[in-house]
Amino acid sequence: MTDHDELDDDLPGGPQAFIDRREVPTRAGLICPDVRGSSSAHTIESRKSEFEGLAGAIRLDIVFSEVLKVREIKPATFLGGGHVETLAQRVKNDDIDLLLVDAALTPIQQRNLEKETGAKVLDRTALILEIFGERAATREGVLQVELAHLNYQKSRLVRSWTHLERQRGSGGLGFMGGPGETQIESDRRQLTDRIVLLEDRLEKVKKTRAQQRRQRDDTPFPIVALVGYTNAGKSSLFNALTGAGVFAENLLFATLDTTVRKLQLPHGREVMISDTVGFVADLPTDLVAAFRATLEEVVDADVILHVRDIANNDHLAQALDVLKVLGDLGVSPETTPVIEVWNKIDLLAPVADGDDPLLASVSPAGKVAAVVQVSAKTGQGLDELKLAVETALADKSRTYHVHVPHSAGSDIGWLHAHSEIISRDEPNEQGSGYVVRVEPRQKAAFLERFNGRIGSVEA
């Protein structure tokens, strides 16, 4: 039995809490509010396009998609009265089941819009939660999504279900309240109990991950993490570099669960490279918190590859959104080298002879160790990318010359397991000398174990 099987679909947080999963796709209308005076690095056109991409990531029949000018946000409905009336008529004429609004709606605004238009209304956060719910494949991913989903629903329990005003007595599966307990009180209690249970299970997952990371730290392989805006081509790049068969489609949030593979660099050095969940503007706080265990792959990385869809007109704003999430995670380019990977150069228009290179005016977002232009589709630039990773790792790691006596066989085993042996001197009566490369996370253990036997150190 899976974790979802343990939760009745009719209870708050069940798998079908937001969108009806009928054979016939839900007919939906998309609204992208353009609020006067609001500041955003993204253009309204790019925001609309991205929201359409989000809606297209799940089974919906998009009937219309419009930008609505909003002079001021109305506390009751977010949109002005005229817009609400127009939407209500559109819902009736086009038989719309669902309205998606590219904004963070309050529970009251959501409830009033549903009442005025006669359609179910979901905001940006709810839509992203819905996508994550469909994409999660592993047990951990399902738990993370469900936890974020329940926390979201708990905050707006007042309007989520039409049966909330009924009262029921005790008895029946899952109902523990006594006579007179209202439906909303019972649902809130069940939500809270379920949240506590999920948090406990995720804590166990976190401990397991920590143990796995400790085991991985005992290996000499550096960790290279792919990060980037959703649909920037991370999984395609991951597949191109490693030959893996990770799901890679032109969909937002095609990847939710971290995948790790071994990759050999040009001069024989091996690294572990991980593909991670994509970022997006205004990613819900609950989702960032729920997926923190997964994103710790990024926190622990030795090198970060920040993948940018350089063919997207909005790539700079997307890159800044990624840097914001990295900053929230505590990742700094001051301590972890960041290589910007400008992906999808095959989609750029060719440059005529004598013209300036198309990307000459493009700058990295923040401090980077290198910039590499690639095409995951054609393979262009992949060799240069591997070399850049190798250079970044070499700049970060240290090379030591250490002496090991013949009697210390366990020390030789330690060097093979925890460092990269570059060369070995001819053995003599005292033992053998080794030139080894040690990653920063192994440095303390290395210096303690071989104290007094390190003959020379190179930067």
C-alpha positions in Angstrom: 0.0 0.0 0.0 1.4 3.4 -0.9 1.2 6.6 1.2 -1.6 7.9 -1.0 -3.6 4.7 -0.6 -3.7 5.4 3.2 -5.5 8.7 2.6 -9.1 8.5 1.3 -9.5 10.5 -1.8 -12.5 12.3 -0.4 -10.5 13.7 2.5 -8.7 17.0 2.4 -5.4 16.5 0.5 -6.6 13.5 -1.5 -5.0 13.1 -4.9 -8.1 14.7 -6.7 -8.5 17.7 -4.4 -7.9 20.4 -7.2 -8.6 19.2 -10.7 -11.2 16.7 -11.9 -9.4 13.8 -13.6 -12.1 12.8 -16.1 -11.5 11.2 -19.4 -12.5 14.4 -21.1 -9.9 17.2 -20.3 -11.1 20.0 -18.0 -12.1 23.1 -20.0 -10.0 25.9 -18.6 -9.5 29.7 -19.0 -6.2 31.4 -18.2 -6.0 34.9 -16.7 -2.7 36.7 -16.4 -3.3 39.9 -14.3 -1.0 42.9 -15.3 -1.2 44.9 -12.1 -0.3 48.6 -12.4 2.7 49.5 -10.4 3.9 46.0 -9.7 7.6 45.3 -10.2 8.8 42.1 -12.0 11.9 41.3 -14.0 9.7 39.2 -16.3 7.7 40.9 -19.1 4.0 40.4 -19.1 4.4 38.5 -22.4 6.9 36.0 -20.9 4.7 35.6 -17.8 1.7 34.8 -19.9 3.7 32.3 -22.0 5.1 30.6 -18.9 1.6 30.4 -17.3 0.3 28.8 -20.5 3.2 26.3 -20.3 2.3 25.5 -16.7 -1.3 24.9 -17.6 -0.2 22.8 -20.6 1.9 20.6 -18.3 -1.3 18.8 -17.1 -4.4 17.5 -18.8 -6.4 20.6 -19.5 -8.3 22.0 -22.6 -7.2 25.6 -22.7 -10.1 27.5 -24.2 -8.7 31.0 -23.8 -5.7 32.8 -22.3 -5.8 36.5 -21.7 -3.9 39.4 -20.0 -6.1 41.6 -17.9 -5.0 45.1 -16.9 -5.6 45.6 -13.2 -5.4 49.2 -11.9 -5.6 48.1 -8.3 -6.1 44.8 -6.5 -9.5 44.4 -5.0 -9.5 42.7 -1.5 -12.7 40.8 -2.3 -12.0 39.4 -5.8 -8.4 40.6 -6.8 -9.9 41.6 -10.2 -12.2 44.6 -10.8 -16.0 44.2 -11.0 -16.0 44.7 -14.8 -13.5 41.9 -15.3 -15.4 39.6 -13.0 -18.6 40.1 -14.9 -16.9 39.5 -18.2 -15.3 36.3 -16.9 -18.7 35.1 -15.6 -20.3 35.6 -19.0 -17.3 33.9 -20.7 -17.5 30.9 -18.3 -21.2 30.5 -19.2 -20.8 31.0 -23.0 -17.8 28.7 -23.3 -18.7 26.1 -20.7 -15.6 26.7 -18.7 -15.0 24.4 -15.7 -11.8 26.0 -14.4 -10.3 29.4 -14.2 -6.5 29.7 -13.6 -5.2 33.0 -12.3 -1.5 33.8 -12.5 -1.4 35.4 -9.0 -1.4 34.5 -5.4 -5.0 34.7 -4.3 -6.2 34.9 -0.8 -8.8 32.3 0.3 -11.5 35.0 0.3 -10.6 36.2 -3.2 -10.7 32.6 -4.5 -14.0 31.8 -2.9 -15.6 35.1 -4.2 -14.3 34.5 -7.7 -15.8 31.0 -7.7 -19.1 32.4 -6.4 -19.2 35.2 -9.0 -18.1 33.2 -12.1 -19.5 29.8 -11.3 -16.2 28.0 -12.1 -13.6 26.5 -9.9 -10.7 28.9 -9.5 -7.1 28.0 -8.9 -4.2 30.4 -8.4 -0.6 30.0 -9.4 0.4 28.1 -6.3 -2.4 25.6 -6.6 -1.5 25.0 -10.3 2.2 24.3 -9.5 1.1 22.0 -6.7 -1.1 20.2 -9.2 1.8 19.7 -11.6 4.1 18.5 -8.9 1.4 16.0 -7.8 1.3 14.5 -11.3 5.1 14.5 -11.7 6.2 13.0 -8.4 7.4 9.4 -9.0 9.4 8.3 -6.0 8.0 7.7 -2.5 9.9 10.8 -1.2 8.6 13.0 -4.0 5.0 11.9 -3.3 5.4 12.7 0.4 7.0 16.1 -0.3 4.2 17.1 -2.7 1.4 15.9 -0.5 2.9 17.8 2.5 3.0 21.0 0.5 -0.5 20.3 -0.8 -2.0 19.9 2.6 -0.3 22.9 4.1 -1.8 25.0 1.2 -5.3 23.5 1.7 -5.2 24.0 5.5 -4.8 27.7 5.0 -8.0 27.9 2.9 -10.1 25.2 4.4 -12.9 27.7 4.9 -13.8 27.6 1.2 -12.4 24.3 -0.2 -15.4 22.0 0.0 -19.1 22.7 -0.5 -20.1 20.2 2.3 -18.2 22.1 5.0 -21.3 23.7 6.5 -23.0 20.4 7.2 -22.6 18.8 10.6 -22.1 15.1 11.3 -22.1 12.9 14.3 -19.4 10.5 15.4 -18.7 7.2 13.6 -17.7 6.3 10.2 -14.2 5.7 8.7 -11.7 8.5 9.7 -14.2 10.5 11.8 -13.1 10.8 15.4 -15.0 13.8 16.6 -18.0 13.6 18.9 -21.6 14.6 18.2 -21.9 18.2 17.0 -18.4 18.4 15.6 -18.6 20.5 12.4 -17.3 19.2 9.1 -14.7 22.0 9.0 -13.3 21.1 12.4 -13.1 17.5 11.6 -11.4 18.2 8.3 -8.9 20.6 9.9 -8.1 18.0 12.6 -7.6 15.3 9.9 -5.3 17.7 7.9 -3.2 18.5 11.0 -2.9 14.8 11.9 -1.9 13.9 8.3 0.7 16.8 8.2 2.3 15.6 11.4 2.5 12.1 10.0 4.0 13.2 6.7 6.6 15.4 8.5 7.6 12.5 10.6 8.1 10.3 7.5 10.0 13.0 5.6 12.3 13.4 8.7 13.1 9.7 8.4 13.8 10.2 4.7 16.0 13.1 5.5 18.0 10.9 8.0 18.4 8.2 5.3 19.6 10.8 2.8 22.1 12.2 5.3 23.4 8.7 5.8 23.7 8.2 2.1 25.6 11.5 1.8 28.0 10.4 4.5 28.6 7.2 2.6 29.1 9.2 -0.6 31.5 11.5 1.2 33.7 8.5 1.9 34.3 8.2 -1.9 36.7 10.4 -3.8 34.1 11.5 -6.4 33.2 15.2 -6.5 29.6 16.1 -6.8 28.4 18.2 -9.8 24.8 19.5 -9.5 22.7 20.7 -12.5 20.3 23.6 -11.6 18.3 26.0 -13.6 14.9 27.3 -14.5 12.3 24.7 -15.4 12.5 23.6 -19.0 16.0 25.1 -19.4 17.1 21.7 -20.7 18.8 20.2 -17.6 17.6 16.7 -18.1 18.5 16.8 -21.8 22.0 18.0 -20.9 22.2 15.3 -18.2 21.3 12.6 -20.7 23.8 14.0 -23.3 26.6 14.0 -20.8 26.0 10.7 -19.1 24.0 8.7 -21.7 21.3 8.2 -19.1 17.6 7.9 -20.1 16.1 10.4 -17.7 12.7 11.7 -18.8 13.3 14.9 -20.8 10.4 16.5 -22.5 9.5 20.1 -23.5 7.4 20.4 -20.4 7.7 22.5 -17.3 8.7 20.5 -14.3 9.5 17.3 -16.3 11.9 16.4 -13.6 11.1 16.3 -9.9 13.2 13.5 -8.4 17.0 13.8 -8.3 18.9 11.4 -10.5 22.7 10.8 -10.0 25.1 9.2 -12.5 28.8 8.9 -12.8 30.6 11.0 -15.5 34.2 10.7 -16.7 36.0 14.0 -17.4 38.5 14.4 -20.3 41.6 13.5 -18.3 40.1 10.5 -16.6 38.8 12.1 -13.5 35.3 10.8 -12.4 32.5 12.8 -10.9 29.0 12.2 -9.7 26.5 14.5 -11.6 23.0 15.0 -10.4 19.9 16.3 -12.1 17.5 18.3 -9.9 14.0 19.8 -9.9 13.7 23.0 -12.0 13.0 26.4 -10.4 10.3 28.9 -11.4 9.3 32.4 -10.5 7.3 32.7 -7.4 7.9 29.0 -6.4 5.5 28.4 -3.5 7.3 28.6 -0.1 5.8 25.3 1.0 7.2 23.6 -2.0 10.7 25.0 -1.5 10.5 23.8 2.2 9.1 20.4 1.2 11.7 19.8 -1.4 14.6 21.0 0.7 15.8 17.4 1.3 16.0 16.9 -2.5 17.7 20.3 -3.0 20.4 19.4 -0.5 22.1 17.7 -3.4 22.7 21.2 -4.6 23.9 22.5 -1.2 26.5 19.7 -0.9 27.8 20.0 -4.5 31.4 20.7 -5.3 30.5 22.4 -8.6 27.1 23.8 -9.8 26.2 23.9 -13.4 23.6 26.7 -13.8 21.8 25.9 -17.0 20.2 28.8 -18.9 17.9 28.6 -21.9 19.7 31.2 -23.8 17.2 31.1 -26.6 14.4 32.3 -24.3 14.0 36.0 -24.4 13.4 36.0 -20.6 16.6 34.1 -19.8 18.1 36.8 -17.6 15.0 37.1 -15.4 14.9 33.3 -15.1 18.5 33.2 -14.1 18.0 35.8 -11.4 15.1 33.7 -10.1 17.4 30.6 -9.9 20.0 32.7 -8.0 17.4 33.8 -5.5 16.4 30.2 -4.7 20.1 29.2 -4.4 20.6 32.1 -2.0 17.7 30.9 0.0 19.3 27.5 0.2 22.5 29.0 1.5 24.5 28.3 -1.7 27.1 31.0 -2.5 29.4 31.3 -5.6 32.0 32.4 -3.1 32.3 28.9 -1.7 30.9 26.7 -4.5 32.1 27.3 -8.1 29.2 28.1 -10.5 29.5 27.4 -14.2 26.9 29.0 -16.4 25.8 26.7 -19.2 24.1 28.6 -22.0 22.0 25.9 -23.5 19.9 25.7 -26.7 22.3 27.7 -28.8 21.1 25.6 -31.8 17.8 27.5 -31.6 19.5 30.9 -32.1 19.4 32.6 -35.5 22.6 32.2 -37.4 24.9 35.2 -37.4 26.0 36.8 -40.7 29.7 37.3 -41.5 30.9 40.6 -40.1 28.1 40.9 -37.5 28.7 40.9 -33.8 28.2 37.5 -32.2 24.6 37.1 -31.1 25.5 36.5 -27.4 28.2 39.2 -27.2 25.9 41.5 -25.2 24.8 38.7 -22.8 26.4 38.7 -19.4 26.5 36.0 -16.6 24.0 36.3 -13.8 26.2 36.8 -10.7 29.7 35.5 -10.1 30.7 32.5 -12.2 33.8 30.4 -12.6 33.2 30.0 -16.4 30.5 30.4 -19.1 30.1 27.6 -21.7 27.8 27.7 -24.7 26.3 24.3 -25.5 23.5 22.5 -27.2 22.3 19.4 -25.4 20.4 18.5 -28.6 23.4 18.5 -31.0 26.2 17.9 -28.5 27.9 21.2 -29.4 30.1 22.5 -26.5 29.9 19.4 -24.3 33.6 18.7 -24.5 34.3 22.3 -23.5 31.8 22.0 -20.6 33.6 18.9 -19.3 36.9 20.7 -19.4 35.4 23.7 -17.5 34.2 21.3 -14.8 37.6 19.7 -14.6 39.3 23.2 -14.3 36.8 24.3 -11.6 37.5 21.2 -9.5 41.2 21.5 -10.0 41.1 25.1 -8.7 39.2 24.0 -5.7 41.0 20.8 -4.7 44.6 20.5 -3.5 47.4 18.2 -4.5 49.7 16.7 -1.9 52.8 14.5 -1.8 52.6 12.0 1.0 54.9 9.2 2.3 53.4 5.8 3.2 55.6 3.1 4.9 55.3 -0.5 3.7 53.7 -1.4 7.0 50.8 1.0 6.6 48.7 -0.9 4.1 45.5 0.6 5.5 46.7 4.1 4.6 47.2 3.0 1.0 43.6 1.7 1.0 42.4 5.0 2.5 44.1 7.0 -0.3 42.5 4.9 -3.0 39.1 5.2 -1.4 39.2 8.9 -0.4 41.5 10.7 -2.9 42.6 10.6 -6.5 46.1 9.1 -6.8 47.9 11.0 -9.6 51.2 9.2 -9.4 53.4 6.9 -7.3 57.2 7.2 -6.6 59.5 4.3 -6.9 59.3 2.4 -3.6 62.4 2.4 -1.3 63.3 0.9 2.1 61.1 3.4 4.0 58.0 2.9 1.8 56.4 4.7 -1.2 55.6 8.3 -2.0 52.2 9.2 -3.6 51.0 12.4 -5.3 47.3 12.6 -4.5 44.5 15.1 -5.2 42.2 15.7 -2.1 38.7 17.2 -2.3 37.9 19.9 0.3 35.5 17.6 2.2 38.3 15.1 2.7 41.0 17.5 3.6 40.6 17.5 7.4 40.6 13.7 7.6 43.6 13.5 5.2 45.7 16.0 7.2 44.8 14.2 10.5 45.7 10.7 9.2 48.9 11.6 7.4 50.1 14.3 9.9 53.9 14.5 9.7 54.2 12.5 6.5 53.3 15.2 4.0 56.5 16.1 2.2 55.3 18.9 0.0 52.0 20.7 -0.8 51.0 22.2 -4.2 48.2 24.7 -4.7 
